[in-house]
């Protein structure tokens, strides 16, 4: 895992990506963006990359995940679980499991984004999966954090009471 953190694979933006999604975790405030380049005819992922504003485990998980999905059909990539990502990394410690969940959630949101203006395939559920729900969209995350910040700043301080 440390090696992937020091020398992550597929780091950076794909400028002409066919789909991307930025997702964040409320638990830690970390964020990740996944970019996908997809062959329209075969629905195979021809390129995948990520940008991470997260911890070492998140970077390693995103790196291994983008390696795992290369040359995979979107349907196959959809099925990759955070457990698989954790196993590939030699087992994430329990306090770092959400880092893998965040990476998988961001990937699933990117796949969902790919089908936003296309016909939804049968294998893509209408409802968000738990991983997608945990990996909040950037705006959702900002809204929640913003509300929390406002709540904190409007609370009377101990000095004022
Ligand atoms: Fe937040 Fe790892 S601690 S993604």
Backbone and ligand atoms as CSV (ligand in chain L), in Angstrom:
chain,resi,resn,atom,element,x,y,z
A,1,UNK,N,N,0.821,-1.208,0.000
A,1,UNK,CA,C,0.000,0.000,0.000
A,1,UNK,C,C,0.853,1.255,0.000
A,2,UNK,N,N,1.913,1.254,0.826
A,2,UNK,CA,C,2.778,2.433,0.900
A,2,UNK,C,C,3.431,2.740,-0.439
A,3,UNK,N,N,3.786,1.674,-1.171
A,3,UNK,CA,C,4.421,1.857,-2.476
A,3,UNK,C,C,3.446,2.564,-3.432
A,4,UNK,N,N,2.168,2.142,-3.389
A,4,UNK,CA,C,1.166,2.774,-4.262
A,4,UNK,C,C,0.890,4.206,-3.853
A,5,UNK,N,N,1.049,4.487,-2.562
A,5,UNK,CA,C,0.862,5.857,-2.086
A,5,UNK,C,C,2.013,6.737,-2.592
A,6,UNK,N,N,3.243,6.176,-2.533
A,6,UNK,CA,C,4.412,6.954,-2.968
A,6,UNK,C,C,4.454,7.113,-4.480
A,7,UNK,N,N,4.081,6.043,-5.173
A,7,UNK,CA,C,4.112,6.073,-6.647
A,7,UNK,C,C,2.759,5.645,-7.207
A,8,UNK,N,N,1.746,6.478,-7.011
A,8,UNK,CA,C,0.408,6.071,-7.466
A,8,UNK,C,C,0.342,5.962,-8.989
A,9,UNK,N,N,-0.456,5.011,-9.443
A,9,UNK,CA,C,-0.669,4.853,-10.880
A,9,UNK,C,C,-1.953,5.567,-11.268
A,10,UNK,N,N,-1.978,6.092,-12.482
A,10,UNK,CA,C,-3.178,6.726,-13.053
A,10,UNK,C,C,-3.598,8.000,-12.310
A,11,UNK,N,N,-2.626,8.712,-11.796
A,11,UNK,CA,C,-2.932,9.957,-11.091
A,11,UNK,C,C,-3.035,11.088,-12.102
A,12,UNK,N,N,-4.078,11.901,-11.977
A,12,UNK,CA,C,-4.239,13.060,-12.858
A,12,UNK,C,C,-5.578,13.035,-13.563
A,13,UNK,N,N,-5.805,14.113,-14.301
A,13,UNK,CA,C,-7.101,14.306,-14.932
A,13,UNK,C,C,-7.069,13.783,-16.366
A,14,UNK,N,N,-8.187,13.237,-16.838
A,14,UNK,CA,C,-8.314,12.939,-18.273
A,14,UNK,C,C,-9.113,14.112,-18.842
A,15,UNK,N,N,-8.454,14.907,-19.678
A,15,UNK,CA,C,-9.111,16.146,-20.158
A,15,UNK,C,C,-10.382,15.881,-20.956
A,16,UNK,N,N,-10.357,14.868,-21.818
A,16,UNK,CA,C,-11.547,14.594,-22.631
A,16,UNK,C,C,-12.276,13.344,-22.117
A,17,UNK,N,N,-12.397,13.266,-20.798
A,17,UNK,CA,C,-13.066,12.106,-20.182
A,17,UNK,C,C,-14.521,12.023,-20.637
A,18,UNK,N,N,-15.030,10.808,-20.760
A,18,UNK,CA,C,-16.438,10.613,-21.110
A,18,UNK,C,C,-17.328,10.691,-19.877
A,19,UNK,N,N,-16.731,10.469,-18.724
A,19,UNK,CA,C,-17.495,10.592,-17.479
A,19,UNK,C,C,-16.535,10.854,-16.331
A,20,UNK,N,N,-17.017,11.569,-15.355
A,20,UNK,CA,C,-16.216,11.785,-14.145
A,20,UNK,C,C,-17.165,12.045,-12.987
A,21,UNK,N,N,-16.674,11.827,-11.790
A,21,UNK,CA,C,-17.478,12.134,-10.602
A,21,UNK,C,C,-16.545,12.465,-9.454
A,22,UNK,N,N,-16.906,13.494,-8.738
A,22,UNK,CA,C,-16.159,13.856,-7.533
A,22,UNK,C,C,-17.010,13.470,-6.345
A,23,UNK,N,N,-16.405,12.765,-5.420
A,23,UNK,CA,C,-17.159,12.336,-4.248
A,23,UNK,C,C,-16.325,12.556,-3.003
A,24,UNK,N,N,-17.019,12.784,-1.912
A,24,UNK,CA,C,-16.310,13.048,-0.666
A,24,UNK,C,C,-16.898,12.272,0.491
A,25,UNK,N,N,-16.116,12.179,1.536
A,25,UNK,CA,C,-16.571,11.466,2.735
A,25,UNK,C,C,-16.813,12.449,3.863
A,26,UNK,N,N,-17.990,12.323,4.453
A,26,UNK,CA,C,-18.300,13.188,5.597
A,26,UNK,C,C,-17.454,12.812,6.802
A,27,UNK,N,N,-17.094,11.526,6.857
A,27,UNK,CA,C,-16.345,11.039,8.017
A,27,UNK,C,C,-15.023,11.779,8.176
A,28,UNK,N,N,-14.377,12.101,7.052
A,28,UNK,CA,C,-13.038,12.698,7.158
A,28,UNK,C,C,-12.875,13.971,6.336
A,29,UNK,N,N,-13.840,14.263,5.437
A,29,UNK,CA,C,-13.742,15.472,4.609
A,29,UNK,C,C,-12.858,15.283,3.381
A,30,UNK,N,N,-12.394,14.052,3.147
A,30,UNK,CA,C,-11.546,13.792,1.981
A,30,UNK,C,C,-12.381,13.700,0.706
A,31,UNK,N,N,-11.709,13.952,-0.414
A,31,UNK,CA,C,-12.409,13.925,-1.696
A,31,UNK,C,C,-11.612,13.191,-2.754
A,32,UNK,N,N,-12.333,12.700,-3.739
A,32,UNK,CA,C,-11.674,11.998,-4.844
A,32,UNK,C,C,-12.481,12.237,-6.122
A,33,UNK,N,N,-11.783,12.377,-7.231
A,33,UNK,CA,C,-12.452,12.462,-8.532
A,33,UNK,C,C,-11.957,11.311,-9.395
A,34,UNK,N,N,-12.889,10.619,-10.006
A,34,UNK,CA,C,-12.550,9.520,-10.924
A,34,UNK,C,C,-12.916,9.961,-12.343
A,35,UNK,N,N,-12.002,9.717,-13.271
A,35,UNK,CA,C,-12.234,10.039,-14.685
A,35,UNK,C,C,-12.237,8.747,-15.496
A,36,UNK,N,N,-13.166,8.665,-16.439
A,36,UNK,CA,C,-13.250,7.473,-17.287
A,36,UNK,C,C,-13.293,7.858,-18.760
A,37,UNK,N,N,-12.543,7.122,-19.531
A,37,UNK,CA,C,-12.628,7.237,-20.986
A,37,UNK,C,C,-13.188,5.893,-21.439
A,38,UNK,N,N,-14.306,5.951,-22.159
A,38,UNK,CA,C,-15.035,4.723,-22.479
A,38,UNK,C,C,-15.196,4.565,-23.983
A,39,UNK,N,N,-15.013,3.356,-24.457
A,39,UNK,CA,C,-15.292,3.074,-25.861
A,39,UNK,C,C,-16.815,2.974,-26.010
A,40,UNK,N,N,-17.365,3.906,-26.752
A,40,UNK,CA,C,-18.825,4.023,-26.868
A,40,UNK,C,C,-19.481,2.729,-27.376
A,41,UNK,N,N,-18.842,2.090,-28.347
A,41,UNK,CA,C,-19.461,0.904,-28.960
A,41,UNK,C,C,-19.466,-0.301,-28.022
A,42,UNK,N,N,-18.304,-0.537,-27.386
A,42,UNK,CA,C,-18.192,-1.761,-26.574
A,42,UNK,C,C,-18.498,-1.516,-25.096
A,43,UNK,N,N,-18.516,-0.253,-24.705
A,43,UNK,CA,C,-18.683,0.134,-23.294
A,43,UNK,C,C,-17.541,-0.399,-22.431
A,44,UNK,N,N,-16.371,-0.468,-23.031
A,44,UNK,CA,C,-15.171,-0.879,-22.312
A,44,UNK,C,C,-14.429,0.372,-21.844
A,45,UNK,N,N,-13.861,0.295,-20.643
A,45,UNK,CA,C,-13.082,1.430,-20.116
A,45,UNK,C,C,-11.699,1.380,-20.759
A,46,UNK,N,N,-11.366,2.421,-21.521
A,46,UNK,CA,C,-10.057,2.388,-22.179
A,46,UNK,C,C,-9.020,3.181,-21.387
A,47,UNK,N,N,-9.481,4.066,-20.536
A,47,UNK,CA,C,-8.551,4.807,-19.686
A,47,UNK,C,C,-9.279,5.190,-18.396
A,48,UNK,N,N,-8.552,5.141,-17.300
A,48,UNK,CA,C,-9.147,5.544,-16.015
A,48,UNK,C,C,-8.085,6.251,-15.200
A,49,UNK,N,N,-8.484,7.318,-14.541
A,49,UNK,CA,C,-7.520,8.025,-13.693
A,49,UNK,C,C,-8.248,8.645,-12.507
A,50,UNK,N,N,-7.482,9.238,-11.623
A,50,UNK,CA,C,-8.109,9.842,-10.433
A,50,UNK,C,C,-7.302,11.027,-9.940
A,51,UNK,N,N,-7.987,11.891,-9.228
A,51,UNK,CA,C,-7.331,12.955,-8.447
A,51,UNK,C,C,-7.832,12.754,-7.028
A,52,UNK,N,N,-6.931,12.790,-6.076
A,52,UNK,CA,C,-7.345,12.538,-4.702
A,52,UNK,C,C,-6.918,13.691,-3.801
A,53,UNK,N,N,-7.841,14.088,-2.941
A,53,UNK,CA,C,-7.517,15.053,-1.891
A,53,UNK,C,C,-7.777,14.295,-0.605
A,54,UNK,N,N,-7.064,13.199,-0.474
A,54,UNK,CA,C,-7.352,12.333,0.658
A,54,UNK,C,C,-6.105,11.738,1.273
A,55,UNK,N,N,-6.338,10.719,2.068
A,55,UNK,CA,C,-5.258,10.105,2.835
A,55,UNK,C,C,-4.480,9.088,1.987
A,56,UNK,N,N,-3.450,8.515,2.574
A,56,UNK,CA,C,-2.612,7.539,1.873
A,56,UNK,C,C,-3.438,6.334,1.408
A,57,UNK,N,N,-4.341,5.859,2.273
A,57,UNK,CA,C,-5.157,4.692,1.922
A,57,UNK,C,C,-6.083,5.025,0.754
A,58,UNK,N,N,-6.582,6.239,0.733
A,58,UNK,CA,C,-7.468,6.653,-0.345
A,58,UNK,C,C,-6.718,6.707,-1.671
A,59,UNK,N,N,-5.516,7.234,-1.634
A,59,UNK,CA,C,-4.694,7.311,-2.845
A,59,UNK,C,C,-4.354,5.901,-3.337
A,60,UNK,N,N,-3.952,5.037,-2.421
A,60,UNK,CA,C,-3.613,3.665,-2.797
A,60,UNK,C,C,-4.844,2.940,-3.343
A,61,UNK,N,N,-6.006,3.124,-2.690
A,61,UNK,CA,C,-7.240,2.457,-3.132
A,61,UNK,C,C,-7.652,2.960,-4.521
A,62,UNK,N,N,-7.546,4.261,-4.751
A,62,UNK,CA,C,-7.916,4.823,-6.051
A,62,UNK,C,C,-6.970,4.332,-7.129
A,63,UNK,N,N,-5.694,4.241,-6.768
A,63,UNK,CA,C,-4.689,3.785,-7.722
A,63,UNK,C,C,-4.967,2.338,-8.137
A,64,UNK,N,N,-5.196,1.475,-7.170
A,64,UNK,CA,C,-5.441,0.057,-7.486
A,64,UNK,C,C,-6.777,-0.102,-8.215
A,65,UNK,N,N,-7.762,0.680,-7.815
A,65,UNK,CA,C,-9.079,0.589,-8.458
A,65,UNK,C,C,-8.993,0.980,-9.934
A,66,UNK,N,N,-8.282,2.061,-10.238
A,66,UNK,CA,C,-8.176,2.487,-11.640
A,66,UNK,C,C,-7.371,1.464,-12.457
A,67,UNK,N,N,-6.475,0.733,-11.793
A,67,UNK,CA,C,-5.767,-0.341,-12.488
A,67,UNK,C,C,-6.728,-1.501,-12.772
A,68,UNK,N,N,-7.545,-1.833,-11.763
A,68,UNK,CA,C,-8.469,-2.969,-11.886
A,68,UNK,C,C,-9.513,-2.780,-12.987
A,69,UNK,N,N,-9.923,-1.536,-13.215
A,69,UNK,CA,C,-11.039,-1.323,-14.159
A,69,UNK,C,C,-10.589,-1.091,-15.600
A,70,UNK,N,N,-9.308,-0.917,-15.819
A,70,UNK,CA,C,-8.819,-0.703,-17.187
A,70,UNK,C,C,-9.134,-1.916,-18.039
A,71,UNK,N,N,-9.660,-1.647,-19.241
A,71,UNK,CA,C,-10.015,-2.719,-20.190
A,71,UNK,C,C,-11.194,-3.562,-19.716
A,72,UNK,N,N,-11.874,-3.094,-18.682
A,72,UNK,CA,C,-13.068,-3.818,-18.214
A,72,UNK,C,C,-14.303,-3.151,-18.830
A,73,UNK,N,N,-15.355,-3.957,-19.003
A,73,UNK,CA,C,-16.626,-3.379,-19.414
A,73,UNK,C,C,-17.185,-2.608,-18.221
A,74,UNK,N,N,-17.999,-1.605,-18.516
A,74,UNK,CA,C,-18.570,-0.809,-17.415
A,74,UNK,C,C,-19.331,-1.709,-16.441
A,75,UNK,N,N,-20.014,-2.703,-16.978
A,75,UNK,CA,C,-20.776,-3.622,-16.112
A,75,UNK,C,C,-19.849,-4.368,-15.150
A,76,UNK,N,N,-18.684,-4.765,-15.652
A,76,UNK,CA,C,-17.724,-5.481,-14.786
A,76,UNK,C,C,-17.159,-4.525,-13.735
A,77,UNK,N,N,-16.839,-3.321,-14.171
A,77,UNK,CA,C,-16.263,-2.326,-13.252
A,77,UNK,C,C,-17.259,-1.993,-12.140
A,78,UNK,N,N,-18.544,-1.965,-12.508
A,78,UNK,CA,C,-19.591,-1.659,-11.541
A,78,UNK,C,C,-19.592,-2.655,-10.381
A,79,UNK,N,N,-19.251,-3.909,-10.711
A,79,UNK,CA,C,-19.345,-4.986,-9.708
A,79,UNK,C,C,-18.156,-5.025,-8.746
A,80,UNK,N,N,-17.122,-4.266,-9.022
A,80,UNK,CA,C,-15.955,-4.308,-8.132
A,80,UNK,C,C,-16.338,-3.735,-6.762
A,81,UNK,N,N,-16.022,-4.492,-5.742
A,81,UNK,CA,C,-16.435,-4.079,-4.393
A,81,UNK,C,C,-15.266,-3.462,-3.621
A,82,UNK,N,N,-15.598,-2.745,-2.582
A,82,UNK,CA,C,-14.549,-2.153,-1.737
A,82,UNK,C,C,-13.735,-3.255,-1.060
A,83,UNK,N,N,-14.383,-4.429,-0.847
A,83,UNK,CA,C,-13.686,-5.563,-0.225
A,83,UNK,C,C,-12.572,-6.051,-1.148
A,84,UNK,N,N,-12.901,-6.098,-2.444
A,84,UNK,CA,C,-11.914,-6.506,-3.444
A,84,UNK,C,C,-10.737,-5.523,-3.451
A,85,UNK,N,N,-11.066,-4.240,-3.380
A,85,UNK,CA,C,-10.027,-3.199,-3.367
A,85,UNK,C,C,-9.154,-3.372,-2.127
A,86,UNK,N,N,-9.799,-3.602,-1.007
A,86,UNK,CA,C,-9.064,-3.799,0.243
A,86,UNK,C,C,-8.156,-5.026,0.142
A,87,UNK,N,N,-8.693,-6.122,-0.400
A,87,UNK,CA,C,-7.894,-7.351,-0.551
A,87,UNK,C,C,-6.684,-7.113,-1.444
A,88,UNK,N,N,-6.896,-6.374,-2.532
A,88,UNK,CA,C,-5.798,-6.086,-3.467
A,88,UNK,C,C,-4.681,-5.311,-2.774
A,89,UNK,N,N,-5.066,-4.550,-1.757
A,89,UNK,CA,C,-4.080,-3.743,-1.025
A,89,UNK,C,C,-3.490,-4.517,0.155
A,90,UNK,N,N,-3.873,-5.767,0.253
A,90,UNK,CA,C,-3.353,-6.583,1.347
A,90,UNK,C,C,-4.172,-6.434,2.613
A,91,UNK,N,N,-5.377,-5.844,2.489
A,91,UNK,CA,C,-6.277,-5.700,3.644
A,91,UNK,C,C,-6.125,-4.346,4.310
A,92,UNK,N,N,-7.150,-3.512,4.131
A,92,UNK,CA,C,-7.117,-2.190,4.784
A,92,UNK,C,C,-7.489,-2.361,6.260
A,93,UNK,N,N,-6.845,-1.631,7.155
A,93,UNK,CA,C,-7.272,-1.698,8.562
A,93,UNK,C,C,-8.696,-1.164,8.696
A,94,UNK,N,N,-9.418,-1.650,9.704
A,94,UNK,CA,C,-10.847,-1.304,9.788
A,94,UNK,C,C,-11.107,0.207,9.807
A,95,UNK,N,N,-10.222,0.988,10.417
A,95,UNK,CA,C,-10.490,2.442,10.438
A,95,UNK,C,C,-10.248,3.087,9.066
A,96,UNK,N,N,-9.691,2.309,8.143
A,96,UNK,CA,C,-9.420,2.841,6.799
A,96,UNK,C,C,-10.330,2.228,5.735
A,97,UNK,N,N,-11.304,1.409,6.157
A,97,UNK,CA,C,-12.184,0.774,5.175
A,97,UNK,C,C,-12.964,1.816,4.382
A,98,UNK,N,N,-13.340,2.918,5.038
A,98,UNK,CA,C,-14.142,3.912,4.321
A,98,UNK,C,C,-13.360,4.563,3.177
A,99,UNK,N,N,-12.036,4.488,3.222
A,99,UNK,CA,C,-11.215,5.060,2.146
A,99,UNK,C,C,-11.431,4.264,0.863
A,100,UNK,N,N,-11.536,2.930,1.013
A,100,UNK,CA,C,-11.819,2.077,-0.143
A,100,UNK,C,C,-13.258,2.244,-0.603
A,101,UNK,N,N,-14.169,2.402,0.369
A,101,UNK,CA,C,-15.588,2.590,0.034
A,101,UNK,C,C,-15.757,3.886,-0.764
A,102,UNK,N,N,-15.022,4.916,-0.354
A,102,UNK,CA,C,-15.097,6.208,-1.050
A,102,UNK,C,C,-14.642,6.061,-2.508
A,103,UNK,N,N,-13.567,5.326,-2.721
A,103,UNK,CA,C,-13.054,5.137,-4.086
A,103,UNK,C,C,-14.083,4.398,-4.949
A,104,UNK,N,N,-14.661,3.319,-4.397
A,104,UNK,CA,C,-15.664,2.550,-5.146
A,104,UNK,C,C,-16.920,3.403,-5.377
A,105,UNK,N,N,-17.314,4.156,-4.376
A,105,UNK,CA,C,-18.485,5.041,-4.509
A,105,UNK,C,C,-18.274,6.071,-5.614
A,106,UNK,N,N,-17.077,6.635,-5.681
A,106,UNK,CA,C,-16.778,7.640,-6.719
A,106,UNK,C,C,-16.806,6.985,-8.100
A,107,UNK,N,N,-16.269,5.763,-8.189
A,107,UNK,CA,C,-16.301,5.049,-9.480
A,107,UNK,C,C,-17.745,4.802,-9.904
A,108,UNK,N,N,-18.561,4.319,-8.980
A,108,UNK,CA,C,-19.956,4.025,-9.334
A,108,UNK,C,C,-20.695,5.294,-9.734
A,109,UNK,N,N,-20.383,6.383,-9.064
A,109,UNK,CA,C,-21.025,7.643,-9.445
A,109,UNK,C,C,-20.567,8.091,-10.833
A,110,UNK,N,N,-19.307,7.811,-11.160
A,110,UNK,CA,C,-18.796,8.159,-12.497
A,110,UNK,C,C,-19.489,7.298,-13.562
A,111,UNK,N,N,-19.688,6.007,-13.245
A,111,UNK,CA,C,-20.379,5.122,-14.196
A,111,UNK,C,C,-21.826,5.600,-14.373
A,112,UNK,N,N,-22.447,5.968,-13.264
A,112,UNK,CA,C,-23.823,6.473,-13.342
A,112,UNK,C,C,-23.869,7.754,-14.189
A,113,UNK,N,N,-22.850,8.605,-14.008
A,113,UNK,CA,C,-22.787,9.849,-14.776
A,113,UNK,C,C,-22.662,9.551,-16.280
A,114,UNK,N,N,-21.946,8.471,-16.606
A,114,UNK,CA,C,-21.789,8.091,-18.018
A,114,UNK,C,C,-23.156,7.841,-18.648
A,115,UNK,N,N,-24.055,7.247,-17.880
A,115,UNK,CA,C,-25.370,6.901,-18.429
A,115,UNK,C,C,-26.420,7.999,-18.224
A,116,UNK,N,N,-25.984,9.139,-17.766
A,116,UNK,CA,C,-26.947,10.210,-17.483
A,116,UNK,C,C,-27.759,10.574,-18.736
A,117,UNK,N,N,-27.072,10.712,-19.857
A,117,UNK,CA,C,-27.772,11.061,-21.093
A,117,UNK,C,C,-27.827,9.895,-22.075
A,118,UNK,N,N,-27.727,8.700,-21.530
A,118,UNK,CA,C,-27.828,7.489,-22.351
A,118,UNK,C,C,-28.877,6.579,-21.720
A,119,UNK,N,N,-29.280,5.583,-22.469
A,119,UNK,CA,C,-30.272,4.649,-21.926
A,119,UNK,C,C,-29.633,3.848,-20.799
A,120,UNK,N,N,-30.327,3.787,-19.662
A,120,UNK,CA,C,-29.781,3.068,-18.517
A,120,UNK,C,C,-29.815,1.556,-18.763
A,121,UNK,N,N,-28.658,0.878,-18.663
A,121,UNK,CA,C,-28.688,-0.575,-18.872
A,121,UNK,C,C,-29.376,-1.271,-17.692
A,122,UNK,N,N,-29.853,-2.497,-17.945
A,122,UNK,CA,C,-30.590,-3.228,-16.908
A,122,UNK,C,C,-29.779,-3.470,-15.641
A,123,UNK,N,N,-28.455,-3.673,-15.809
A,123,UNK,CA,C,-27.622,-4.004,-14.651
A,123,UNK,C,C,-27.362,-2.808,-13.730
A,124,UNK,N,N,-27.700,-1.625,-14.206
A,124,UNK,CA,C,-27.462,-0.425,-13.383
A,124,UNK,C,C,-28.706,-0.131,-12.546
A,125,UNK,N,N,-28.618,-0.322,-11.214
A,125,UNK,CA,C,-29.838,-0.125,-10.405
A,125,UNK,C,C,-30.275,1.340,-10.378
A,126,UNK,N,N,-31.593,1.541,-10.277
A,126,UNK,CA,C,-32.099,2.913,-10.210
A,126,UNK,C,C,-31.685,3.572,-8.903
A,127,UNK,N,N,-31.761,2.768,-7.842
A,127,UNK,CA,C,-31.427,3.280,-6.504
A,127,UNK,C,C,-29.913,3.362,-6.323
A,128,UNK,N,N,-29.461,4.352,-5.563
A,128,UNK,CA,C,-28.034,4.447,-5.260
A,128,UNK,C,C,-27.617,3.270,-4.377
A,129,UNK,N,N,-26.436,2.743,-4.608
A,129,UNK,CA,C,-25.919,1.664,-3.764
A,129,UNK,C,C,-25.373,2.285,-2.462
A,130,UNK,N,N,-25.165,1.470,-1.421
A,130,UNK,CA,C,-24.632,2.035,-0.167
A,130,UNK,C,C,-23.303,2.763,-0.386
A,131,UNK,N,N,-22.460,2.242,-1.273
A,131,UNK,CA,C,-21.164,2.895,-1.531
A,131,UNK,C,C,-21.375,4.285,-2.120
A,132,UNK,N,N,-22.343,4.394,-3.048
A,132,UNK,CA,C,-22.613,5.708,-3.647
A,132,UNK,C,C,-23.184,6.673,-2.614
A,133,UNK,N,N,-24.017,6.120,-1.734
A,133,UNK,CA,C,-24.626,6.988,-0.710
A,133,UNK,C,C,-23.578,7.497,0.268
A,134,UNK,N,N,-22.592,6.662,0.539
A,134,UNK,CA,C,-21.529,7.104,1.467
A,134,UNK,C,C,-20.604,8.108,0.809
A,135,UNK,N,N,-20.421,7.939,-0.506
A,135,UNK,CA,C,-19.543,8.858,-1.231
A,135,UNK,C,C,-20.404,9.999,-1.761
A,136,UNK,N,N,-20.546,11.015,-0.972
A,136,UNK,CA,C,-21.428,12.112,-1.330
A,136,UNK,C,C,-20.854,12.928,-2.475
A,137,UNK,N,N,-21.752,13.413,-3.343
A,137,UNK,CA,C,-21.309,14.313,-4.402
A,137,UNK,C,C,-20.703,15.557,-3.755
A,138,UNK,N,N,-19.816,16.181,-4.523
A,138,UNK,CA,C,-19.116,17.361,-4.024
A,138,UNK,C,C,-20.091,18.398,-3.451
A,139,UNK,N,N,-21.191,18.665,-4.217
A,139,UNK,CA,C,-22.119,19.705,-3.753
A,139,UNK,C,C,-22.818,19.297,-2.458
A,140,UNK,N,N,-23.231,18.020,-2.402
A,140,UNK,CA,C,-23.899,17.544,-1.182
A,140,UNK,C,C,-22.975,17.723,0.010
A,141,UNK,N,N,-21.717,17.310,-0.206
A,141,UNK,CA,C,-20.740,17.377,0.875
A,141,UNK,C,C,-20.541,18.826,1.327
A,142,UNK,N,N,-20.398,19.725,0.338
A,142,UNK,CA,C,-20.189,21.143,0.658
A,142,UNK,C,C,-21.397,21.710,1.412
A,143,UNK,N,N,-22.608,21.308,0.962
A,143,UNK,CA,C,-23.831,21.782,1.626
A,143,UNK,C,C,-23.856,21.371,3.080
A,144,UNK,N,N,-23.562,20.084,3.315
A,144,UNK,CA,C,-23.610,19.559,4.682
A,144,UNK,C,C,-22.534,20.225,5.534
A,145,UNK,N,N,-21.325,20.312,4.971
A,145,UNK,CA,C,-20.242,20.938,5.739
A,145,UNK,C,C,-20.556,22.406,6.002
A,146,UNK,N,N,-21.124,23.077,4.965
A,146,UNK,CA,C,-21.497,24.493,5.101
A,146,UNK,C,C,-22.501,24.686,6.232
A,147,UNK,N,N,-23.527,23.799,6.265
A,147,UNK,CA,C,-24.552,23.879,7.312
A,147,UNK,C,C,-23.922,23.684,8.685
A,148,UNK,N,N,-23.007,22.707,8.762
A,148,UNK,CA,C,-22.359,22.441,10.053
A,148,UNK,C,C,-21.555,23.655,10.495
A,149,UNK,N,N,-20.831,24.264,9.540
A,149,UNK,CA,C,-20.006,25.438,9.863
A,149,UNK,C,C,-20.890,26.584,10.343
A,150,UNK,N,N,-22.038,26.783,9.618
A,150,UNK,CA,C,-22.935,27.877,10.007
A,150,UNK,C,C,-23.497,27.626,11.404
A,151,UNK,N,N,-23.845,26.357,11.655
A,151,UNK,CA,C,-24.402,26.010,12.970
A,151,UNK,C,C,-23.376,26.310,14.063
A,152,UNK,N,N,-22.123,25.994,13.788
A,152,UNK,CA,C,-21.072,26.227,14.785
A,152,UNK,C,C,-20.867,27.729,14.985
A,153,UNK,N,N,-20.858,28.489,13.854
A,153,UNK,CA,C,-20.567,29.921,13.983
A,153,UNK,C,C,-21.730,30.707,14.582
A,154,UNK,N,N,-22.974,30.166,14.506
A,154,UNK,CA,C,-24.093,30.897,15.096
A,154,UNK,C,C,-24.362,30.493,16.547
A,155,UNK,N,N,-23.688,29.416,16.996
A,155,UNK,CA,C,-23.850,29.016,18.395
A,155,UNK,C,C,-23.228,30.079,19.282
A,156,UNK,N,N,-23.931,30.522,20.314
A,156,UNK,CA,C,-23.311,31.505,21.183
A,156,UNK,C,C,-22.074,30.909,21.877
A,157,UNK,N,N,-21.016,31.656,21.876
A,157,UNK,CA,C,-19.806,31.138,22.510
A,157,UNK,C,C,-19.961,31.195,24.019
A,158,UNK,N,N,-19.116,30.459,24.711
A,158,UNK,CA,C,-19.226,30.408,26.171
A,158,UNK,C,C,-19.045,31.786,26.804
A,159,UNK,N,N,-18.192,32.630,26.120
A,159,UNK,CA,C,-17.943,33.963,26.676
A,159,UNK,C,C,-19.200,34.814,26.652
A,160,UNK,N,N,-20.002,34.649,25.518
A,160,UNK,CA,C,-21.202,35.471,25.356
A,160,UNK,C,C,-22.305,35.071,26.318
A,161,UNK,N,N,-22.294,33.786,26.748
A,161,UNK,CA,C,-23.399,33.299,27.607
A,161,UNK,C,C,-23.237,33.775,29.031
L,1,LIG,FE1,FE,-10.692,9.862,4.493
L,1,LIG,FE2,FE,-9.015,7.979,4.040
L,1,LIG,S1,S,-9.276,9.062,5.908
L,1,LIG,S2,S,-10.460,8.777,2.673
